[in-house]
Structures are given as C-alpha cells and as structure tokens.
Amino acid sequence: MKVPKEIRTFCKKCKKYTIQTTSIYKRGKERTGAEGARRHAEDKKGYGGQKFPELVRTAKTTKKQTLKLKCTVCGKQLMKSGMRIRKMEILA
C-alpha cells in the first residue's frame, strides 16, 4: 500500500482538520534486563525446556502495519491502528 507523505486529517488537540506528516511505526529495541525478560530466561533455564510452546508453523503471511501521524501545527502525534498489509511505503 502506498501512503502519501502528508495527509489532511482531524487533529484532536487542535480540534480541526490539519496537514499531518506520516511515517511507519517501528517498535524500539527490547531491554534484556527488563523484569519480564529475566523471568522468562529463568523459566527456560535448566531441564524442562520451554515454558511456552515454540512456534513451528506460521499461518499468517502479513503483519499489521501501524501508521504514525504528526500534526504540523501543534506537533501532536497519534497512531492509526494496524492495517493488515504485506508492504507499506510512503511516497515522496
């Protein structure tokens, strides 16, 4: 799916339609020292193997892409929730 670099859509902070710049959301790097990661590593250690079953077959051929919008007037950012698309690109 091709998305324009700028979209005119409603801004909740300005309470009017403004031009907003688009980008594709990418999640940040996970912390290895986080509480959940440490707890999961402890469960996997030693005899007994995985706590949760390891994924063998993947059923889905697409991932949900999230669009990040930023208002050019106030700078407020909002996310357009995931659309199931194989590939999303932003047009220049």
Residue frames as qw, qx, qy, qz and C-alpha x, y, z in Angstrom:
[[0.000, 0.890, 0.456, 0.000, 0.00, 0.00, 0.00],
 [0.421, 0.286, -0.005, 0.861, 1.32, 3.43, -0.92],
 [0.272, -0.807, -0.442, 0.282, 0.73, 6.23, 1.59],
 [0.299, 0.816, 0.018, 0.494, 1.30, 9.96, 0.87],
 [0.474, 0.132, -0.448, 0.746, 3.94, 11.82, 2.90],
 [0.123, 0.039, 0.360, -0.924, 1.34, 14.33, 4.12],
 [0.165, -0.483, -0.831, -0.221, -2.35, 13.69, 4.90],
 [0.238, -0.299, 0.106, -0.918, -5.02, 16.23, 5.78],
 [0.538, -0.367, -0.756, -0.069, -6.93, 14.71, 8.71],
 [0.452, -0.797, -0.151, -0.372, -8.51, 15.65, 12.06],
 [0.383, 0.280, -0.612, 0.632, -6.23, 16.63, 14.97],
 [0.513, -0.611, -0.602, 0.032, -7.74, 16.03, 18.43],
 [0.447, -0.402, -0.262, 0.755, -5.56, 18.68, 20.07],
 [0.043, -0.052, 0.225, 0.972, -6.22, 21.47, 17.53],
 [0.376, 0.470, 0.686, -0.408, -9.87, 20.29, 17.16],
 [0.526, 0.707, -0.047, -0.471, -9.76, 20.91, 13.40],
 [0.910, 0.318, 0.182, 0.194, -8.50, 19.34, 10.18],
 [0.132, -0.862, 0.407, 0.273, -4.76, 19.91, 9.71],
 [0.728, 0.520, -0.447, -0.009, -1.99, 18.61, 7.47],
 [0.728, -0.544, 0.412, -0.066, -0.16, 15.75, 9.18],
 [0.315, 0.600, -0.722, -0.141, 3.10, 14.06, 8.21],
 [0.967, -0.100, 0.000, -0.235, 3.09, 10.27, 8.02],
 [0.144, 0.569, -0.807, 0.069, 5.67, 7.66, 8.98],
 [0.825, -0.103, -0.532, -0.162, 5.65, 3.93, 9.61],
 [0.576, -0.682, 0.327, -0.309, 5.82, 2.96, 13.29],
 [0.715, 0.256, -0.622, 0.191, 8.76, 0.78, 14.29],
 [0.733, -0.669, -0.096, -0.075, 8.97, -0.59, 17.79],
 [0.024, -0.836, 0.517, -0.180, 12.10, 0.05, 19.81],
 [0.526, 0.286, -0.782, 0.173, 14.73, -2.42, 20.96],
 [0.777, -0.537, -0.262, -0.198, 13.65, -4.60, 23.88],
 [0.153, -0.736, 0.565, -0.341, 15.66, -4.34, 27.10],
 [0.679, 0.100, -0.725, 0.062, 17.36, -7.60, 28.04],
 [0.200, 0.062, -0.705, 0.677, 17.40, -6.56, 31.70],
 [0.508, -0.282, -0.094, -0.808, 13.63, -6.00, 31.87],
 [0.508, -0.223, 0.672, -0.490, 11.73, -7.90, 34.57],
 [0.875, 0.264, 0.166, -0.371, 9.69, -10.00, 32.11],
 [0.660, 0.582, -0.475, -0.006, 12.76, -10.94, 30.04],
 [0.022, -0.487, 0.791, -0.368, 14.67, -12.01, 33.18],
 [0.671, -0.057, 0.549, -0.495, 11.71, -14.07, 34.40],
 [0.871, 0.407, -0.060, -0.268, 11.30, -15.78, 31.00],
 [0.444, 0.602, -0.650, 0.134, 15.05, -16.57, 30.84],
 [0.307, -0.359, 0.760, -0.447, 14.84, -18.14, 34.31],
 [0.822, 0.138, 0.344, -0.433, 11.91, -20.34, 33.21],
 [0.791, 0.535, -0.267, -0.130, 13.81, -21.55, 30.12],
 [0.095, 0.659, -0.719, 0.197, 16.99, -22.38, 32.04],
 [0.398, -0.274, 0.829, -0.282, 17.83, -25.94, 33.11],
 [0.051, 0.128, 0.965, 0.222, 15.87, -29.11, 32.40],
 [0.256, 0.573, 0.664, -0.407, 12.27, -28.99, 31.24],
 [0.347, 0.333, 0.554, 0.680, 12.77, -26.84, 28.15],
 [0.069, -0.326, -0.203, -0.921, 10.46, -24.04, 27.05],
 [0.201, 0.250, 0.638, -0.700, 7.76, -22.69, 29.30],
 [0.588, 0.537, 0.157, -0.584, 5.64, -21.78, 26.24],
 [0.805, 0.244, 0.495, 0.218, 5.47, -23.88, 23.06],
 [0.194, -0.434, 0.417, 0.774, 7.85, -22.68, 20.34],
 [0.613, 0.594, 0.108, -0.510, 6.09, -21.58, 17.15],
 [0.585, -0.072, 0.720, 0.367, 6.71, -24.19, 14.44],
 [0.302, 0.467, 0.634, 0.537, 4.36, -23.13, 11.63],
 [0.056, 0.344, 0.149, -0.925, 3.37, -19.55, 10.87],
 [0.359, 0.565, 0.743, -0.004, -0.15, -19.19, 9.50],
 [0.191, 0.912, 0.204, -0.301, -0.15, -15.52, 8.59],
 [0.683, 0.321, 0.251, 0.606, 1.57, -14.09, 5.51],
 [0.116, 0.731, 0.070, 0.668, 1.11, -10.44, 6.53],
 [0.387, -0.274, -0.540, 0.695, 1.78, -8.26, 9.57],
 [0.053, -0.901, -0.430, 0.013, -0.25, -5.41, 10.97],
 [0.439, 0.259, -0.008, 0.860, 1.36, -2.11, 10.00],
 [0.201, -0.802, -0.434, 0.359, 0.76, 0.99, 12.15],
 [0.354, 0.638, 0.171, 0.662, 0.81, 4.47, 10.65],
 [0.404, -0.517, -0.336, 0.676, 2.22, 7.29, 12.80],
 [0.188, 0.789, 0.334, 0.480, 0.77, 10.75, 12.15],
 [0.416, -0.373, -0.261, 0.787, 2.29, 14.03, 13.38],
 [0.142, 0.913, 0.382, -0.031, 0.38, 17.33, 13.26],
 [0.540, 0.363, 0.037, 0.758, 2.35, 20.11, 11.55],
 [0.179, -0.786, -0.096, -0.584, 0.58, 22.81, 13.62],
 [0.590, -0.709, 0.208, -0.326, 0.86, 21.58, 17.23],
 [0.208, 0.539, -0.807, 0.120, 3.25, 18.61, 16.87],
 [0.713, -0.162, 0.522, -0.439, 0.85, 16.11, 18.47],
 [0.234, 0.275, -0.884, -0.297, 1.45, 12.53, 17.36],
 [0.761, -0.001, 0.410, -0.504, -1.18, 9.82, 17.01],
 [0.175, -0.194, 0.930, 0.259, -1.20, 6.28, 15.70],
 [0.729, 0.163, -0.227, -0.624, -3.59, 4.89, 13.11],
 [0.703, -0.270, 0.630, -0.191, -4.20, 1.36, 14.36],
 [0.327, -0.304, 0.822, 0.352, -2.90, -1.64, 12.47],
 [0.751, 0.457, -0.081, -0.471, -3.91, -2.49, 8.95],
 [0.782, -0.146, 0.582, 0.168, -3.03, -5.96, 7.71],
 [0.538, 0.803, -0.186, -0.177, -0.79, -5.24, 4.72],
 [0.931, 0.081, 0.029, 0.354, 2.11, -7.11, 3.17],
 [0.538, 0.000, 0.021, 0.843, 4.10, -3.92, 2.45],
 [0.003, -0.942, -0.314, 0.118, 3.53, -0.23, 3.24],
 [0.560, 0.044, 0.106, 0.821, 5.60, 2.53, 1.64],
 [0.016, -0.820, -0.256, 0.512, 5.50, 6.31, 1.94],
 [0.572, 0.618, 0.307, 0.443, 5.50, 8.29, -1.30],
 [0.428, -0.230, -0.055, 0.872, 7.83, 11.27, -1.56]]
